[in-house]
Every structure is written in structure tokens, then in C-alpha cells.
Amino acid sequence: MIELLLACVLSSSPLAITGNESGLWFIGDVAPNKSSSTARAKDLDFDLCQQYGENEYVVIIPFTRRPSLLAVEENTLWFVDASSGVGLYTVKLANASSASTSRNAMLRMPTLQSLYKTTEKPTGLLVLEEEPVLVFDSSGENATTLVQYKNKEWTPLPSIDGSGAKVALLRTQLIAAVPIDGGASLWYFQEGSWLGGDKIEFDGALEGLICKDNWPILITNNADEVTMTGIQQGGPVHLATVPLPKGRWGAVPTSRGITVVGVQRKGIFTSFDIGWPSGTISEPIILNERFKKDDSLLFTVLFISMVLASLLLISKIRRPVQKN
């Protein structure tokens, strides 16, 4: 009964995930047998992970608390720690080829940019014109509020009528989907105001809003299925329907189309791609950590090189000096 309840809670909890044409990053739960190993501190139960290729990932940073939101802008990754207020952090990202194992990637450390004092928990994080925007669900006011960290100060943006709005970035423009009876209304931020209100009908609950190329894409959940619906001038276009991933899950645009990642509490990460714009669905792949094989080879080579260098140095030191 407890396991069933936990599974329901995790399936309804969004995964902290972000992606672009350069890569994909998400917060993974560390498997209990790994977190209790002697090679890792026991309280580091969460990892910032970067997908490597199609079936591997590397660990960038371990955490004691789970970051709730991620966003990426070029070579900078932003994340939020909402345990006490809202801590806004950045991590400089290296090229995947220069951080091809977890041991190498963990050399990067986060930097605290600001602390936004509030008792509310943010529901969204995105980067508008190189400045992060936090989204809050003000259900008591039937509104969705936004604040932007600009010029090292927090500046409020116009709120959205309706609570539970999902906000995304359509190229350089903010776009929002507000859940309403029978679907959602779509809004665009133009010249300091939210304009639009066109209704998009669908069955189920609104889980997210992402953008690929010039397409807003609604992510909805109906029973055990997740549906992705693109929005064009002609109206909604069905892209794909997939089984509900296990655990926390999320979907982001990537170079392969749209990538869906599911993270289970026992440390299993599953990924599959939805082709763009075909909507073809790949087979699910369990991601394996890129760590032991590459690092074992790396340290073996380094160890042998050090031994050879030491022997060469010792031989030179012990070599007798020839007298004339």
C-alpha cells in the first residue's frame, strides 16, 4: 500500500529537467545501494545529470536536497533550491566531450546568484533575454505570478489570470497555457501585456508547455497516457501519445526532437525520443552512468604513466657520474 501511494505521488511530481539543441539535463534520484556505498557520502541522495549519447548519463553535481527546477541558456545552467526561500544558482557547462565521465564532470561547482525571500514554492523557471524568470502559482488569488532577476534585482512581471499556468519561451517571447474546463487557454506576452485567450480543447490534465521550433506544445495527462499536442494557426495538431512514464517525469525539446525522461526513486532512469516533426516514438532506453569503464581506463593509463615516469626519474638519479 505504501509503495503504491509513493508511486502515485512520484508520478504526479514533475521532474526537474531542461534541454536544448546542445544537450539534456535532469535531477536524478540516487539508488539506495549507491548512496550507502563508501565511495559516496550517505546524505548526497540526488544528482544533477547530463545525458550522454542515447543510453548514458554523467553526474555533474551531487546534492543533499533535490533542486526543484532547471533551465539552460547557452553554456549556463540555472537551478532553484526552494528549501528556505528560493535560492537561484548557476553552473557553467562544459562541452560533453571534455566531461565524458562522472568523475570529470563533478569538478564544476554551482554559484549562488540570489535568494528570493518568499514562502511560496515556484512552479516554473525559464530564462528570458539571459535573465531568469520564476513562476508562482497564486491559487488563492486565481492568478499566476512571475518575477524576473534583472540587473541583480527581482522585478515583478504582469501576472496571468488563472492559477496553475504553464509558462514557456517561444523563441524570445513568453507564452502561457492556463488550465480551464475542457482544456486550456493560450496567452502571449507582448509589449508588457498578456494577449490571446484562445481555447484549446483536450481531455485530461495540463502537465506542461514546451516549445519546439515555432510550435507551442501542450503536454497533457489522461489516466495512464501522456499526449503531446502542437499548436499552429490551423489549431491543435496531435503529435504523439505515450504511456505514462514511471516515477517523476518530464519532456523537453532536444536535437533528437522531444525527449521524455522518467526517474524512479530506486535510481532507474528511462529515456525515449519522439521524432520531430514525424511524432515517431523510439523504444525506451535505460540510461547507465558513464563512470566505471572510462574512469578505470583513465586511471590505469595515468597510473602506468606515473610509474614509468618515476622509474625514469629514479634511474637518472641513481646513474653514476662518469669521471674524466
C-alpha positions, -999 to 999 in steps of 0.1 A, spaced: 0 0 0 28 24 9 47 16 -23 15 22 -43 10 56 -26 46 66 -31 43 56 -68 13 78 -72 30 108 -55 61 105 -77 41 101 -109 23 134 -101 55 152 -92 72 169 -121 108 161 -129 133 189 -128 146 188 -164 158 211 -191 172 207 -226 182 224 -258 200 216 -291 232 210 -271 221 186 -245 197 175 -218 200 178 -180 178 164 -152 178 157 -115 182 120 -107 175 101 -75 205 81 -63 199 44 -59 199 34 -22 227 9 -27 248 37 -43 241 63 -17 252 40 11 284 30 -5 317 40 10 327 59 -22 298 84 -17 286 105 12 253 90 25 234 123 25 241 130 -12 209 115 -24 203 135 -57 224 142 -88 224 168 -115 228 145 -145 236 152 -182 225 127 -208 255 115 -228 247 100 -262 215 80 -263 219 55 -234 243 70 -209 245 99 -184 272 117 -164 268 132 -129 277 169 -128 269 177 -92 257 157 -62 231 173 -39 218 167 -4 185 183 -14 166 179 -46 167 211 -68 131 217 -79 136 235 -113 162 237 -141 167 260 -170 195 263 -195 208 293 -215 237 286 -239 266 273 -216 249 283 -183 225 261 -164 203 277 -138 186 258 -109 165 265 -79 167 253 -43 134 261 -27 140 247 8 142 281 25 131 309 3 142 305 -33 179 301 -39 189 308 -75 221 291 -87 242 288 -118 265 262 -131 289 267 -161 286 238 -185 315 223 -202 314 206 -236 302 170 -233 335 157 -248 355 173 -221 334 159 -193 327 125 -206 327 107 -172 311 115 -139 344 120 -122 355 147 -146 321 164 -147 319 167 -109 347 193 -109 322 220 -117 306 238 -87 274 259 -85 273 296 -77 246 313 -57 232 343 -77 204 355 -54 180 345 -27 143 354 -33 126 357 0 91 341 -1 72 313 15 57 302 -19 73 274 -40 80 283 -76 63 262 -103 85 273 -132 119 286 -142 129 299 -176 155 324 -190 142 354 -209 168 376 -226 196 360 -205 178 368 -172 159 341 -152 122 343 -146 104 325 -117 68 314 -120 45 311 -89 10 296 -87 -11 320 -66 -42 298 -63 -57 320 -36 -57 350 -60 -66 328 -90 -35 341 -108 0 330 -119 27 355 -109 61 360 -124 93 377 -112 125 383 -132 160 386 -118 172 415 -138 202 437 -131 207 419 -98 172 428 -86 139 410 -85 114 427 -107 77 416 -109 62 409 -144 25 412 -152 6 383 -137 -16 359 -157 -53 355 -149 -59 320 -137 -39 297 -114 -17 268 -125 -5 283 -157 24 266 -175 49 292 -190 74 286 -217 97 305 -241 86 306 -277 119 318 -292 122 352 -274 86 355 -263 69 343 -231 39 321 -237 14 306 -212 -12 279 -211 -39 283 -184 -59 253 -175 -97 258 -179 -127 235 -180 -123 212 -210 -88 223 -220 -66 254 -217 -64 290 -229 -32 302 -247 -17 336 -239 13 355 -254 33 382 -236 35 412 -259 46 448 -251 41 443 -214 7 426 -215 -7 391 -218 -28 388 -250 -48 360 -265 -70 336 -246 -78 311 -275 -92 279 -260 -75 246 -269 -98 216 -260 -84 183 -247 -92 155 -222 -72 152 -191 -49 174 -170 -24 200 -183 10 188 -173 33 211 -192 41 235 -220 72 233 -242 82 249 -275 100 233 -304 110 255 -334 80 278 -337 55 253 -322 39 256 -287 33 220 -275 8 212 -248 16 181 -226 -15 165 -211 -21 135 -189 -51 114 -192 -52 83 -170 -21 62 -179 -12 82 -211 7 114 -219 -3 132 -250 16 160 -268 -4 184 -290 12 211 -311 -5 244 -317 -5 260 -352 -27 286 -369 -50 259 -380 -55 247 -344 -43 218 -324 -22 191 -341 -18 157 -324 19 148 -322 22 117 -300 6 97 -272 29 76 -250 24 55 -218 28 75 -186 65 71 -175 72 56 -141 83 79 -112 89 116 -118 90 125 -155 94 154 -179 97 162 -216 120 187 -232 129 197 -268 163 184 -279 183 179 -311 165 145 -315 131 160 -313 113 157 -279 130 136 -252 110 122 -223 128 111 -192 114 92 -162 133 90 -129 124 63 -103 133 66 -67 154 34 -69 177 51 -93 164 38 -126 164 65 -154 144 58 -186 146 78 -217 129 78 -251 126 102 -280 96 115 -300 108 123 -336 103 158 -349 80 166 -366 71 130 -375 59 121 -340 76 86 -342 83 71 -308 115 53 -301 119 23 -278 125 32 -241 162 31 -230 175 26 -195 203 52 -190 236 38 -175 261 60 -157 292 67 -178 317 63 -149 334 30 -141 346 19 -176 360 52 -188 375 62 -154 391 28 -148 408 31 -181 418 67 -175 432 60 -140 450 29 -153 467 49 -180 476 77 -156 489 52 -130 511 34 -155 524 67 -168 533 79 -133 551 46 -126 571 48 -158 579 85 -151 590 76 -116 612 48 -127 628 70 -153 635 97 -128 649 72 -103 672 57 -129 685 92 -138 691 100 -101 709 67 -94 730 68 -126 767 70 -116 786 101 -126 814 93 -151 848 108 -142 871 120 -169 
